[in-house]
Amino acid sequence: MGKLDNHVALVTGASRGIGKAVAMALATEGAHVVLVARSAFQLDSTSKEIEGKGLSASAEVADITIPVQVEKAINETASRFGRLDILVNNAGMGHFKPAIDMTLDEFDEMWNLNMRGVFVATKVALPHMIKAGRGTIVNISSLAGKNSFKGGTGYCATKWALRGFASSLMLEVREHNIRVITIFPGSVDTSFSSMNKKGKNITQPEDVADAVVFAVTAPERSMFSEIDVRPTNP
C-alpha cells in the first residue's frame, strides 16, 4: 500500500529531469500520474518506463504556454478520473545573460512558461480541488527565486514572481483544505542549463522528488509551504 493510493497527480514538464523524477516518485507511492509535456515521444517513453515498474501513468501532450492546451489536459484528467488531487507545476526554462543582452522574446519565453503557465494551470485546477474540498499544488521553483546572480535578471524575475504568487495563493485557498507547496532547488544535476553543476555531491532530481513526496504525504492538517533543497557540500 502506498501513501498516495487512489490519488491522481498531474505533473507538467514530466518527460525528463526533475519532472520525470517527481512523476516516478508519486507513482511509486501509488498515485496515477498524468504526465504533461510537449514531446509525445519523450512522454511515451517516460510513461512506458513507469508502467514497466508496475505503476500507473498516462500522458497528455500539451504546451504549458498555450492556455487551451493546459485547460484540456487538466479538465480531461479530472473528468476521466473524477478527481485531481495533486498538481505539480514543474515545467520551466531559463535564459542566462545580462539584461542588456537579453531579447524581449527571451524574456517573454521565460515569463510565459515559468509564471504565466503556472497561473493558468493553477486557475484551471482549483475549481476541481475546491469542489472536492481538498488538494495540493506543488510549484517547482528555484533558489534563484530567493537569491540574485549575474546573468539572472530574467530568470530570477520569473522565480521571484512565482514565490509571490504561491505564498499569496496559499493564503487564499487554505480555507478549502488546499495546500500550496513551493520547492526551491539549488544546483541539481540535470541538463536544464550549462550553469548546472554535475557530480555525485550535487543534488539529484530524485532528491527534489523526495522533497515533493515528503510534502504531499504529510498529514493534511500540516503544510510545508516552502522547502529549500541544496547540496550539502558541493
Helices and strands as residue ranges (DSSP letters): E 8-12, H 17-28, E 32-37, H 40-51, E 57-61, H 67-81, E 86-89, G 99-101, H 104-111, I 112-116, H 117-132, E 135-140, G 143-145, H 153-173, G 174-176, E 178-185, H 205-216, E 226-229
